[in-house]
């Protein structure tokens, strides 16, 4: 390969996926925010119950196996073993086909039983509407893992955007239509979630078309291993990762059941129905899931590129990749969490004008969940680091420890009538704090070069606190100038935008002034060299 030929890189791949995620999340916000305004807190509860069941089956079938395919494909590609790379994909696709078919059938024909198990019988239609998506996403996961393992993140990025656009267009339209013809919020929630299924179908068809039209016919003399051996390798890598991710999905599902069950047990003492209270909690959860979504592309790019570096015996290169990932997440996650916490109430009031009572009730939840968001981001990254080091089983144990913490605390706190649903965000924060603390300990233990956590996190924390102060001050001062009172929508929305803008400007200045961002963090990012010169980074 010539020097001038462009090689795929970790940060370049992460940048492609991060750009796609940014677009997908904007589309997702356009989807979920109007959806919350359309179907309200009870409709959101039905939607979330169905999605939690879907997410568990999805995690079991797609969490670890695509990463295993990506890792093995990357290693074969780096070593020029083209025949083995292609045989790996042909073998794996049948595994994903079987998993997807089984789980889709379970979700479709067991929808009534699953809804009853979750203490929300009205979620039946939403669960059934999502069933076909499991099959499609299983095939999507295999194809995405194969292309990402070759350092090509573009097909994944395009398919994600296509999926999000279909979800937006079909989901919102169907939710609105069902309400217009007099159907209840449970049918509107099912219509909204049917948009997710349509999106996965279209995304799957796109990737099939891409692979057929971009078939790699590179000749190679390597003799691939048997299908059984390749499948064994996929399972040895993928199953521990699947177990670690599935553990949290299982715990989240059980946790949802416990929250709804405990609220039901004290329903006579509550001001609203258990379903409405749980729906208000999900308003906050939607927002804290945004920042971790930008961590995911970093981890998806981290594992194959780190694996390729290790396959070349380039331990220094692997260390540089992981160090850059740590810095990027610290720079992004901490201010995001602080910002959501500081402006929790104003942000929710701005986003959900049609549901002012639910938005106001969700404010205290988001205030706690904003801090939890920081630890969710770090958990996602440290899980990937431990997996790239070959310690796939450690995240399983740490996730279980955090999940047990969450379940126990929710049972105790949510069952207390004086605390009720307010115990859910507290238990969520404690859960991810436990997981993240244990993960950071093990990363430090197994890293060839011990990470300096104080040096890594001190400056982003200081900059984020100052940003939070400025954001709150900007909001407060603007509200004093404007007339109409705190709950007048126009005044509050404008003040919120001003507060966010002030915080972003202050943080951007501090990132450069305090030297938080380094030149090496931007070198492989598109237009990175221009940014380095513009910001005078070293």
C-alpha positions, 0 to 999 in steps of 0.5 A: 500500500502506498503512503498516499493511499488512505487507510481506515483508522480508528478515529476516522471510523469513529467519526463516520459512525459518530456523524451518522449517530448525530444525524440519527439522534436528531431524527430520533429526537424529532421522533420521540419528542413529538411522540411524547407530545402525541401519546402522553405519559401512559402511551409512553409507558406502553411504548417503553415496556414493549421496547424493553422486551424487544431490547432484551431479545435484540441484545441476546441475538446481536450484542456480542456476536457482531462484535466477534465477527467484526473482530475476526474479520478485522484480523483476517483482513489485516493478515490478508486472509480474504477467503477466511474473511468471506467464509466467516460471513457466510457461516455467521449469517445462518446463525443470525438467521436462526436466532432472529427467526426464533426470537421474532416468533417468541415475541409475536406469539407470546405478546399477551403473556409478555405484556401480562408479565410486565404488569402492562396488559395494554402493551400487547399491541406494541410488543406484537408490532415490534416482533418482525424487527428482531429478525431484521435486526439480527441480519443487519447486525451480521452485515454491519459487523462484517463491513465494520471489520473491514474498516468500512463504517459507511454502510452501517452509517447509511443504514442507520440513517435510513432506519431512523428516517423510516421510523420517523415518517411511518411511526409518527404518522401511524401514531397520529392516525390511530388517535385521529380515528378514535383509537386509544393511546395503546394503539397509538403506541403500537403504531409508533413502534410499527415505524421501528419495524418498517425502518429495520426492514428498509435498512436490511434491504439496503445492506443486502443490496450494498453487499451484492453490488460491492462484492469483494472478489479479491483473490487469495491463496489462504485456506480458511478454517472449517465452518465449525472452527470459525463458528466456535471462534465467533461464539467464544468471543461473542457469547461472553460479550452477549452475556455481559450486555444481556445481563443489563437488559435482563435486569432492566426488564425485571427492573421495569416489572418491579417498578410497575409492580411496586407502584401498583402495590401502593396505587391507592396512595399515589396521586396518579396511575402507576402507568402514568408515573412510569411514563413520566420517568421514561421522559427523562430516560429518553434524554439521558440515552442520547449522549451514550449513543455517541459513545457507541460508535467509538466503542464499535470502532475501538474493538476492530481497530484495537484487535487489528493492532494486537494482531500485528503485535502493535501494543503501542498502537492499541494503547494509543487508540484506547487512550484517545477513546478515553479522552474523547469520552471524558470530554463529551460525557461529563458536560453532557451529563452536567448540562442535562442535570442543571437545566433538566426542568427547562429542557423538558418544558421546552421539548414537551409543550403539549404535556406540561404536567408530565414534563414538570413531573419528569424534571426531578427525575432528569436532574438525577439521571443527568449525572447517571448519564456520565457513568453510563457513557464511561461504563460503555467505554470501559466495557469495550476496553476490557473486551478488547483486552480479552477480559470479556467476562469481567463486564458480566460480573460488574453489570450483574453487581450494578443490576442487583443494586438497582433492583434492590434499591428500586424494590425498597425505594419505589415501594415507599409511598413517600418516595414512589417513582422518585426512587427509580432515578436514584437506583439508576444512578447508583447502579451505573456508579457501581458498574463504572467504579468496578470497570475503572478499577479493572481497566487500571489493573489490566492496562499495560500503561496504568491510566491516570484517572485524576489527570484524565478527568480533573480538567473536564470536571472543572470545565463542566462545572463552570459550564453548568454554572454559566448555563444556569446563570444564562437561563436565570438572567434571561428569564428575569429579562423576559416577561410572562413568568417561568411557565410561559412557554415562549419565555422559558424556551428562549431562556433555555436555548440561551442557557444552553448556548452560553454553556456550550460557548464557555465549555468550548473555550475552556476545552482549548484554554485548559488543553483538554483536547490534544492534537492527536485526538483529531489527527484521524478525524476528517478535516482534523488537521485544519481543526488542529491548526485553527484551535492551535492544538499541540 
